[in-house]
Amino acid sequence: MQNTLLIELLTEELPPKALARLGQAFAENIVLDLHTRQLVDAESGYSWFATPRRLAVQVMDVREQAPDQAFTAKLMPVAVAFDGEGRPTQALLKKLEGKGIPVASISSFEKRMDGKAEMLFYSDIAKGTALISCIDHIVEDAIKALPIPKLMRWGDSEHQFVRPVHGLVMMHGKAELPGMVLGIESSNVTQGHRFMGQGALTIDHANHYEAILEERGHVMPSFVTRRAEIEMRLLLAAGDAQPVEYEALLDEVTGLVEWPTVYAGQFDSAFLTVPQECLILSMKQHQKYFPLLDKSGKLLPKFLVVSNLKTADPQHIIHGNERVLRARLSDAKFFFEQDQKIKLDTRVPKLANVVYHNKLGTQLQRVERIQKLAAEIAHQLGANTDHAARAAYLCKADLLTDMVGEFPELQGLMGQYYARHDGEPEAVASAIEAHYRPRFAGDELPSDNIGAAVALADKLDTLVGIYGIGLIPTGDKDPFGLRRLALGVLRMLIEMPLPLDLMQLLQRARAQFAAEQMSESVAQDVQGFMLERLKGYLRERSFEPDEIEAVVSQNPTRIDQVLPRMEAVRAFKLLPEAEALAAANKRIQNILKKTEAVSQSPDMALFAEDAERALFDAVTQLTPRVNSLVGNEDYTDALCELASVRAQVDRFFDEVMVMADEPLIRNNRLALLKALGDLMNQVADISKLA
């Protein structure tokens, strides 16, 4: 018999940011186990539920008992199972006893060859698993597999979960499934809303779970439905205004309420003298409110709050939230006004009292390194070196302000505001904010070369310094965010683009540290680390693995040229000659690897075959054209030019014995192949192409 299975864990308030992930994983784990035990088919549907106080799943068409299964088991070699007179040995009898196989069934055992030995096989029908016998084990296993970083105990029990568990519902259709999970006996009783529900709620059928909770419990159990309801009410309440980047906050708030209601509040417009980023962060982070912007993107003195209570007169709820917010915004206004009384440049010397890393010195020493490197990079980019150096000098000063102390997320941004207040040039102020960019995947890059110079200097100093003292990311551990920083550097070089040599940048960053602080090879090590990140970046841009390997295997240092080279390789692969030339290139490299380094140039006087003369002529004619195209960064045309040499390459390998006995002729032919290989691989190593 098939019916709907319902499992619900009733808990204390679950972590809101992790709620959706927990709800989905709980349901998926249970469904997978049911399928493994053949209690449900792969195409059977399921629904997952997650509220602050419960995780639940409904699985459709679950069997009461899995179907019986025929099976065959290999027992032992026939020579071991029976003695010389064909009677069962003690070894066989013990095996049968251990497996619970009746001795009387020996006559039905099958003998057949298995490899080189004749083996004894036993066949039978295995009774299908009953749902009632395993459901508590399924739920316990699903709980153990949840992505919970920190578990807790409650009461005097030894059971552990992310929060204390107070109830367990396990039902198959109308039937209660007896069992015990985390010390809780199952039932068909759940609880509704803490304040608005009707107390204990009896579930009469697994299919009625959601309807009973909504109608009698004032609980909207579906996370997805509840989220959509909140979003609809927020947008309706916002009217012509626009909630600020609300997706992440919407997920969190959905994990905080079971019966959502949206109310609108206001705050004193005098607070709008504070940078709106500070006010927005205070509202979203501390209060979980939704700030509102007007059509021009300016903050309005209004906010929306998602409440877990619906009342006929919500004024006391609204006024209570307004009063709490007023205190928060007053703090932000006080911090902002106090910070402006001290100029940024007077804060910089105090960074000497802030340890950056015990092996890398103070934040002031770090600033001095960034300042020198930023000025060098700005000079290379033709940007104002004085502005770059000034921005680098001031870039960490806001770490000592009250506002950044309260809201670390605002570092850089507050430095920009305070620099403007101090009368610093706009280019300096904007570079202070931009030097943290990109903060995350997809974030905006600096808008000018001054900001880029400071941003590169900051990231390169961290990459070389942290990597150089041995704190290399391992597995998913990357406490200093080196992977993110490496990707940020790569994105700036590629997407802005910036005509800078990565190895030179890393070597200059290394030169800012004392010789004894780290090895001289750290620049090469960090370059290798960054090229691995580059491969991932290119994969996300839909390049094929062989295309990526063709370019990245050459250890490019001009990262701004990587994308044009990748596009050239992609275009080259479409040519009919590409496959043959790639194979020829691979053959050339294999030949050259087995010989001593070839330093000479091919000598026409030593050519003995027409095929090698023809190839030499083709290479001689192609070289200036390809060199010119590569010099002008016309990589696609440069690779396409190589198509014209295919016929001469094919003829050469068909007619010429490269490894001739005569040393002069052999070395001359190797020199010709080296010249051809150098010509073919200026843009990419085409031997890597599949």
Salt bridges, closest charged atoms under 4 A:
GLU8 OE2 - ARG54 NH1 3.09
GLU12 OE2 - HIS166 NE2 2.77
GLU13 OE2 - ARG194 NE 2.82
ASP33 OD1 - ARG37 NE 2.90
ASP41 OD1 - ARG63 NH2 2.49
ASP83 OD2 - ARG87 NE 3.25
GLU85 OE1 - ARG87 NH1 2.94
GLU110 OE1 - ARG112 NH1 2.90
ASP114 OD2 - LYS74 NZ 2.93
ASP136 OD1 - HIS137 NE2 3.96
GLU158 OE1 - ARG153 NE 3.31
ASP204 OD1 - HIS208 ND1 2.83
GLU229 OE2 - ARG233 NE 2.64
GLU247 OE1 - ARG227 NH2 2.59
ASP251 OD1 - ARG227 NE 2.49
GLU252 OE2 - LYS288 NZ 2.94
GLU258 OE2 - ARG54 NH2 3.17
GLU322 OE1 - HIS319 ND1 3.27
GLU337 OE2 - LYS333 NZ 2.63
ASP339 OD1 - ARG347 NH2 3.77
ASP345 OD2 - ARG390 NH2 3.15
GLU376 OE1 - ARG508 NE 3.81
ASP422 OD1 - HIS421 ND1 3.59
GLU424 OE2 - ARG390 NH2 2.72
GLU426 OE2 - ARG420 NH2 2.81
GLU433 OE1 - ARG437 NH2 2.68
GLU433 OE2 - ARG439 NH2 3.03
ASP443 OD2 - ARG439 NH1 3.85
GLU444 OE1 - ARG437 NH1 3.91
ASP458 OD1 - ARG366 NH2 3.13
ASP458 OD1 - LYS396 NZ 3.24
ASP461 OD1 - ARG369 NE 2.67
ASP478 OD2 - ARG483 NH1 3.95
GLU495 OE2 - ARG491 NE 3.18
GLU520 OE2 - ARG510 NH2 3.43
GLU532 OE2 - LYS535 NZ 3.27
ASP546 OD2 - LYS573 NZ 3.11
GLU547 OE1 - ARG570 NE 3.87
GLU547 OE2 - LYS573 NZ 3.39
GLU549 OE1 - LYS535 NZ 3.73
ASP560 OD2 - ARG558 NH2 2.76
ASP610 OD1 - ARG613 NH1 2.94
GLU612 OE1 - ARG669 NE 3.09
GLU641 OE1 - ARG625 NH2 3.21
ASP650 OD2 - ARG646 NE 3.17
GLU655 OE1 - ARG651 NE 3.29
ASP678 OD2 - LYS674 NZ 2.91
